């Protein structure tokens, strides 16, 4: 098989050529080769070579010893960086995750043998010819995920490969071979040795793929999530939805792929699984998501819960709904509110809920676009001005008054003009004094 090199690989040909000119073998490996064979865009470039790290560094003026202990050197060429790794064999693995050491070899076939799946064990030469000793291209044509060599050994070496198998099954729409799937289910208990951060990274990639529903269904079938070192509170609801018929599951999760943003996809999955914001927060903490991501995802779920609360109170008339929406946008911010509308639109198409008390999403979007301001910084007065105008010492009343003014301006009930705002604040102050 001979292929046309994509642009990213073509740009790295001078590195491969220089290694070859000096008597070493050098080829492209990894995901770039797999995606080139499949016909997908290439995202990164990895090069493997028979040259040892010190020999690589002697040939290229700009090098970074990023992974010297594993034989990896980063070469800077025309402003781009490329990882070049010496052919190697790996010794016994520790903690079912990482090899205890590596030994450099000169055989490309031996280097490819240590890789996880046949579709990742191909090499591409600079002339476009494919070296494929383990029939990865055949498995791509047959749409199979197959371990290189002994599947039991591959998963016992690195248990994270089981999550990667499910990801490839989902992202590429492939099927596992019988031996690979049998070995995965046999060794899934080993997931307890994998750091939750690594699990989270794989889940991110699954949800970011073209078919999150397929990923969740295969995750359910694998049982991997039940074998993690930390139990996730979201599992029961998530798995329940994955056990629905294909048609029902497609209805529940099928529209999540309409969302471009990964965190919005997370929120949509958790909302559709009827997982509370509290349970979601605990699960995302265990998965080691960053605080910013966790707060954003749980914020979207909380906003959904608030909307359901408004519906259950039967207060979905135009004025009360608008006031709830104004308060929500002020509290959560415009961006969070816009994201929530996108999530709800993907899940429910037009409305939150059904019947006469359903919340019309298009109406909320129109209102959001019409709000003149939504933050205190945009208000034409501040606390110091307010205290001076009313000739009162600063105190809690200032923040209450500013918030009240902001709600009225955002609702288009007051103009955002300083004198108008002062007059309204004076009126409220007088009413409060009379009531006292």
C-alpha positions as CSV (number, residue, x, y, z in Angstrom):
1,X,0.0,0.0,0.0
2,X,1.3,3.5,-0.9
3,X,-0.4,6.7,0.3
4,X,-0.1,10.4,-0.4
5,X,1.4,12.0,2.7
6,X,-0.9,14.6,4.3
7,X,0.5,18.1,4.7
8,X,1.6,17.7,8.4
9,X,3.6,14.6,7.6
10,X,5.1,16.2,4.4
11,X,6.4,19.0,6.5
12,X,8.3,16.5,8.7
13,X,9.9,14.6,5.8
14,X,13.2,16.6,6.1
15,X,13.7,15.2,9.6
16,X,13.1,11.6,8.4
17,X,15.3,12.2,5.4
18,X,18.2,13.6,7.5
19,X,18.1,10.5,9.8
20,X,18.1,8.2,6.7
21,X,21.0,10.2,5.1
22,X,23.0,9.4,8.2
23,X,22.4,5.7,8.0
24,X,19.5,5.4,10.4
25,X,16.0,4.1,9.7
26,X,13.1,6.5,10.4
27,X,9.4,6.3,9.9
28,X,6.1,7.9,10.9
29,X,4.1,6.0,13.5
30,X,1.1,6.1,15.8
31,X,-2.2,8.0,15.3
32,X,-0.9,10.0,12.3
33,X,-0.4,6.8,10.3
34,X,-3.7,5.3,11.5
35,X,-5.7,8.4,10.5
36,X,-3.9,8.7,7.1
37,X,-4.8,5.1,6.3
38,X,-8.4,5.7,7.4
39,X,-8.5,9.0,5.5
40,X,-9.0,11.3,8.4
41,X,-7.2,14.6,9.2
42,X,-3.9,14.2,10.9
43,X,-3.6,16.0,14.3
44,X,0.0,15.3,15.3
45,X,3.2,13.7,14.0
46,X,5.3,11.1,15.7
47,X,8.5,9.6,14.3
48,X,10.3,6.4,15.3
49,X,13.9,5.7,14.4
50,X,16.7,3.2,14.9
51,X,19.0,6.1,16.0
52,X,19.6,6.3,19.7
53,X,18.7,9.6,21.5
54,X,22.3,10.9,21.6
55,X,22.6,10.2,17.9
56,X,19.4,12.1,17.2
57,X,20.6,15.1,19.3
58,X,23.9,15.1,17.4
59,X,22.1,15.5,14.1
60,X,19.7,18.4,14.9
61,X,20.7,21.8,16.3
62,X,17.5,22.5,18.1
63,X,16.5,19.6,20.4
64,X,14.6,19.2,23.7
65,X,15.2,16.1,25.7
66,X,11.5,15.9,26.7
67,X,11.4,12.1,27.4
68,X,15.0,11.1,27.4
69,X,14.3,8.2,29.9
70,X,12.0,6.7,27.3
71,X,14.1,7.5,24.3
72,X,12.1,10.5,23.1
73,X,13.7,13.7,21.8
74,X,11.6,16.7,20.6
75,X,13.1,18.3,17.5
76,X,12.3,21.9,16.5
77,X,12.1,22.3,12.8
78,X,10.9,25.5,11.0
79,X,9.0,26.6,14.1
80,X,7.2,23.2,14.6
81,X,8.0,20.5,17.2
82,X,8.3,16.8,16.4
83,X,8.8,13.9,18.8
84,X,11.4,11.4,17.7
85,X,11.6,8.2,19.6
86,X,14.1,5.4,19.4
87,X,12.8,1.9,18.6
88,X,12.4,0.1,21.9
89,X,11.1,-2.9,23.8
90,X,9.5,-2.4,27.2
91,X,10.3,-4.5,30.2
92,X,7.7,-5.7,32.7
93,X,5.0,-3.3,33.5
94,X,4.4,-1.8,37.0
95,X,1.0,-1.3,38.5
96,X,-0.7,-2.4,35.3
97,X,0.2,0.9,33.7
98,X,3.8,1.7,32.9
99,X,6.9,-0.3,32.0
100,X,9.6,-0.4,34.6
101,X,12.2,0.3,31.9
102,X,12.9,0.3,28.2
103,X,15.6,-1.3,26.0
104,X,16.6,0.2,22.7
105,X,16.4,-2.0,19.7
106,X,17.0,-1.7,15.9
107,X,14.0,-3.6,14.7
108,X,10.9,-1.6,13.6
109,X,8.8,-4.7,13.8
110,X,9.8,-5.2,17.4
111,X,9.0,-1.6,18.2
112,X,5.5,-2.0,16.6
113,X,4.9,-5.2,18.6
114,X,4.8,-3.3,21.9
115,X,1.8,-1.1,20.7
116,X,-1.8,-1.7,21.8
117,X,-3.9,-2.3,18.7
118,X,-3.1,-3.3,15.2
119,X,-4.5,0.0,13.8
120,X,-1.9,1.8,15.8
121,X,0.9,-0.6,14.9
122,X,1.6,0.6,11.3
123,X,4.5,2.7,10.1
124,X,4.6,5.1,7.1
125,X,7.8,5.8,5.2
126,X,8.6,9.1,3.7
127,X,7.7,7.8,0.2
128,X,4.2,7.0,1.4
129,X,4.6,3.2,1.6
130,X,3.0,1.5,4.6
131,X,4.8,-1.1,6.8
132,X,2.1,-3.2,8.3
133,X,3.4,-6.4,9.9
134,X,0.3,-7.0,12.1
135,X,-2.4,-6.3,9.4
136,X,-3.7,-3.1,10.9
137,X,-4.9,-1.9,7.4
138,X,-6.9,-5.1,7.0
139,X,-8.6,-4.4,10.4
140,X,-9.4,-0.9,9.3
141,X,-11.0,-2.3,6.2
142,X,-12.9,-4.8,8.3
143,X,-13.7,-2.1,10.9
144,X,-12.2,-4.2,13.8
145,X,-10.3,-3.2,16.9
146,X,-7.8,-6.0,17.6
147,X,-4.9,-6.1,20.1
148,X,-1.4,-6.6,18.8
149,X,-0.4,-10.2,19.7
150,X,-1.9,-11.6,22.9
151,X,-4.9,-9.5,24.1
152,X,-4.6,-10.8,27.6
153,X,-1.0,-9.6,27.8
154,X,-1.7,-6.2,26.3
155,X,-4.4,-5.4,28.8
156,X,-2.4,-6.7,31.8
157,X,0.5,-4.6,30.7
158,X,-1.5,-1.4,30.6
159,X,-5.1,-1.5,31.9
160,X,-5.9,1.9,30.4
161,X,-5.8,0.2,27.0
162,X,-9.3,-1.1,27.8
163,X,-10.7,2.4,28.0
164,X,-8.8,3.2,24.8
165,X,-10.4,0.2,23.1
166,X,-13.8,1.5,24.0
167,X,-12.9,4.9,22.7
168,X,-11.7,3.6,19.4
169,X,-14.8,1.4,19.0
170,X,-16.9,4.5,19.6
171,X,-15.0,7.2,17.7
172,X,-14.4,5.1,14.6
173,X,-17.6,3.1,14.7
174,X,-15.6,-0.2,14.7
175,X,-16.3,-3.6,16.5
176,X,-13.9,-5.4,18.8
177,X,-12.7,-8.8,17.8
178,X,-14.0,-11.7,19.9
179,X,-10.6,-12.2,21.5
180,X,-10.1,-8.5,22.3
181,X,-13.5,-8.1,23.8
182,X,-13.2,-11.3,25.8
183,X,-9.9,-10.2,27.2
184,X,-11.2,-6.8,28.1
185,X,-14.1,-8.2,30.1
186,X,-11.8,-10.7,31.7
187,X,-9.3,-8.1,33.0
188,X,-11.6,-5.1,33.7
189,X,-11.0,-5.5,37.4
190,X,-7.6,-4.0,36.7
191,X,-9.2,-0.6,36.1
192,X,-8.9,-0.1,39.9
193,X,-5.2,0.6,39.3
194,X,-5.7,3.4,36.9
195,X,-5.6,7.1,38.0
196,X,-8.9,8.8,37.8
197,X,-7.3,11.6,35.8
198,X,-6.5,9.1,33.0
199,X,-10.1,7.8,33.0
200,X,-11.4,11.4,32.8
201,X,-9.1,12.1,29.8
202,X,-10.5,9.0,27.9
203,X,-14.1,10.0,28.8
204,X,-13.4,13.5,27.5
205,X,-12.3,12.0,24.1
206,X,-15.3,9.7,23.9
207,X,-17.8,12.5,24.6
208,X,-15.9,14.8,22.2
209,X,-16.3,12.2,19.4
210,X,-18.8,12.1,16.6
211,X,-21.1,9.6,18.5
212,X,-21.1,10.0,22.3
213,X,-24.2,7.7,22.5
214,X,-22.2,4.8,21.0
215,X,-19.4,5.5,23.5
216,X,-21.7,5.4,26.4
217,X,-23.4,2.2,25.2
218,X,-20.1,0.4,24.8
219,X,-18.9,1.6,28.2
220,X,-22.1,0.1,29.7
221,X,-21.5,-3.2,27.9
222,X,-17.8,-3.3,29.0
223,X,-18.6,-2.7,32.7
224,X,-15.3,-0.7,33.0
225,X,-16.8,2.2,34.9
226,X,-17.9,-0.1,37.7
227,X,-14.3,-1.2,38.3
228,X,-12.7,2.2,38.9
229,X,-10.7,2.9,42.1
230,X,-13.4,5.4,43.1
231,X,-17.1,4.8,42.8
232,X,-18.9,7.4,40.8
233,X,-22.4,8.5,42.1
234,X,-23.6,9.1,38.5
235,X,-23.2,5.5,37.3
236,X,-26.6,4.1,38.1
237,X,-28.5,6.8,36.2
238,X,-26.1,6.8,33.4
239,X,-26.0,3.1,32.9
240,X,-29.8,2.9,33.2
241,X,-30.2,5.0,30.2
242,X,-27.6,3.0,28.3
243,X,-29.6,-0.2,28.8
244,X,-32.6,1.3,27.0
245,X,-33.4,0.0,23.5
246,X,-31.3,1.4,20.7
247,X,-34.2,3.6,19.6
248,X,-34.8,4.9,23.1
249,X,-31.1,5.4,23.8
250,X,-30.8,7.3,20.5
251,X,-33.6,9.6,21.6
252,X,-32.0,10.2,24.9
253,X,-28.4,10.7,23.8
254,X,-28.5,11.0,20.0
255,X,-28.7,14.8,19.9
256,X,-25.7,15.5,22.2
257,X,-23.4,15.4,19.1
258,X,-25.1,18.7,18.0
259,X,-23.2,20.5,20.8
260,X,-19.7,21.7,19.8
261,X,-18.5,22.4,23.4
262,X,-17.2,19.4,25.4
263,X,-18.4,20.7,28.8
264,X,-21.9,21.3,27.3
265,X,-21.8,17.7,26.2
266,X,-20.9,16.6,29.7
267,X,-23.8,18.6,31.1
268,X,-26.2,17.3,28.5
269,X,-25.3,13.7,29.3
270,X,-25.8,14.3,33.0
271,X,-29.0,16.2,32.6
272,X,-30.5,13.5,30.3
273,X,-29.5,10.9,32.9
274,X,-31.4,12.8,35.6
275,X,-28.3,13.2,37.7
276,X,-28.6,15.9,40.3
277,X,-26.1,18.7,40.4
278,X,-24.8,17.5,43.8
279,X,-24.1,13.9,42.5
280,X,-22.6,15.3,39.3
281,X,-20.3,17.6,41.4
282,X,-19.1,14.7,43.5
283,X,-18.5,12.5,40.4
284,X,-16.6,15.2,38.5
285,X,-14.5,15.8,41.6
286,X,-13.6,12.1,41.7
287,X,-12.7,12.3,38.0
288,X,-10.3,15.2,38.8
289,X,-11.9,17.7,36.5
290,X,-10.5,21.2,37.0
291,X,-12.5,23.4,39.3
292,X,-13.5,25.7,36.4
293,X,-14.8,22.8,34.3
294,X,-16.6,21.2,37.2
295,X,-18.3,24.4,38.2
296,X,-19.3,25.2,34.7
297,X,-20.8,21.7,34.1
298,X,-22.6,21.6,37.5
299,X,-23.8,25.2,36.9
300,X,-25.5,24.1,33.7
301,X,-27.2,21.2,35.5
302,X,-28.2,23.5,38.4
303,X,-29.8,25.9,35.9
304,X,-31.8,23.1,34.4
305,X,-33.0,22.1,37.9
306,X,-34.0,25.7,38.6
307,X,-36.0,25.8,35.3
308,X,-37.8,22.6,36.3
309,X,-38.5,24.2,39.7
310,X,-40.2,27.2,38.0
311,X,-42.3,24.8,35.9
312,X,-43.4,22.8,39.0
313,X,-44.5,25.9,40.7
314,X,-46.9,26.7,37.8
315,X,-45.5,30.2,37.5
316,X,-44.7,30.1,33.8
317,X,-46.6,33.2,32.8
318,X,-44.7,35.8,30.8
319,X,-44.0,38.4,33.6
320,X,-42.9,35.9,36.2
321,X,-40.8,33.9,33.8
322,X,-39.1,37.0,32.5
323,X,-38.3,38.0,36.0
324,X,-36.9,34.6,36.8
325,X,-34.8,34.7,33.6
326,X,-33.4,38.1,34.3
327,X,-32.4,37.0,37.8
328,X,-30.9,33.9,36.4
329,X,-28.8,35.6,33.7
330,X,-27.6,38.2,36.3
331,X,-26.6,35.5,38.7
332,X,-25.1,33.0,36.2
333,X,-23.8,35.4,33.6
334,X,-24.6,35.8,29.9
335,X,-22.2,33.1,28.7
336,X,-23.5,30.4,31.1
337,X,-27.1,31.3,30.2
338,X,-26.4,31.1,26.5
339,X,-24.7,27.7,27.0
340,X,-27.7,26.4,28.9
341,X,-30.0,27.4,26.1
342,X,-27.8,25.5,23.7
343,X,-27.8,22.4,25.9
344,X,-31.6,22.5,26.4
345,X,-32.2,23.1,22.7
346,X,-30.1,20.0,21.8
347,X,-31.9,17.9,24.3
348,X,-35.4,19.1,24.1
349,X,-35.5,20.9,20.7
350,X,-37.9,23.7,21.6
351,X,-39.0,23.6,25.2
352,X,-38.1,22.6,28.7
353,X,-40.9,20.2,29.8
354,X,-44.2,19.8,28.1
355,X,-47.8,20.9,28.3
356,X,-49.1,24.4,29.2
357,X,-46.3,25.1,31.7
358,X,-43.4,24.3,29.3
359,X,-40.7,26.9,29.0
360,X,-40.3,28.3,25.5
361,X,-36.5,28.3,24.8
362,X,-36.8,30.6,21.8
363,X,-38.6,33.2,23.9
364,X,-35.8,33.0,26.5
365,X,-33.2,33.4,23.8
366,X,-35.0,36.5,22.4
367,X,-35.2,38.0,25.9
368,X,-31.6,37.4,26.6
369,X,-30.6,39.1,23.3
370,X,-32.8,42.0,24.3
371,X,-31.4,42.5,27.8
372,X,-29.5,45.9,27.6
373,X,-27.2,45.0,30.5
374,X,-26.7,42.0,32.8
375,X,-23.8,43.0,35.1
376,X,-23.4,45.7,37.8
377,X,-20.3,47.0,36.0
378,X,-22.6,48.0,33.1
379,X,-24.9,50.0,35.4
380,X,-24.5,53.8,35.1
381,X,-24.2,54.2,38.9
382,X,-22.0,52.5,41.5
383,X,-22.2,52.1,45.3
384,X,-20.2,55.1,46.1
385,X,-22.3,57.4,43.9
386,X,-25.5,55.9,45.4
387,X,-24.3,56.5,49.0
388,X,-23.4,60.1,48.2
389,X,-26.6,60.8,46.4
390,X,-28.8,59.4,49.2
391,X,-26.5,60.9,51.9
392,X,-26.3,57.6,53.7
393,X,-23.4,55.6,55.0
394,X,-22.5,52.6,53.0
395,X,-23.9,49.3,54.1
396,X,-25.8,46.1,52.9
397,X,-28.5,48.4,51.5
398,X,-26.2,49.5,48.7
399,X,-25.7,46.1,47.2
400,X,-29.5,45.4,47.5
401,X,-30.4,48.6,45.8
402,X,-27.8,48.1,43.0
403,X,-29.1,44.6,42.3
404,X,-32.7,45.9,42.3
405,X,-31.7,48.6,39.8
406,X,-29.9,46.1,37.6
407,X,-32.9,43.8,37.5
408,X,-35.2,46.7,36.4
409,X,-32.7,47.9,33.8
410,X,-32.1,44.5,32.4
411,X,-35.9,44.0,32.2
412,X,-36.2,47.3,30.2
413,X,-38.3,48.7,33.0
414,X,-35.8,51.5,33.7
415,X,-33.4,53.3,31.4
416,X,-29.7,52.9,32.3
417,X,-29.3,56.7,32.8
418,X,-27.7,58.0,36.0
419,X,-30.3,60.5,37.0
420,X,-33.1,58.1,36.3
421,X,-31.4,55.5,38.5
422,X,-30.8,58.0,41.3
423,X,-34.5,59.0,41.2
424,X,-35.6,55.4,41.4
425,X,-33.2,54.7,44.3
426,X,-34.5,57.8,46.2
427,X,-38.1,56.6,45.6
428,X,-37.4,53.2,47.1
429,X,-35.5,54.7,50.0
430,X,-38.4,56.9,50.8
431,X,-40.8,54.0,50.6
432,X,-38.6,52.0,53.0
433,X,-38.5,54.9,55.5
434,X,-42.3,55.2,55.4
435,X,-42.7,51.5,56.0
436,X,-40.4,51.7,59.0
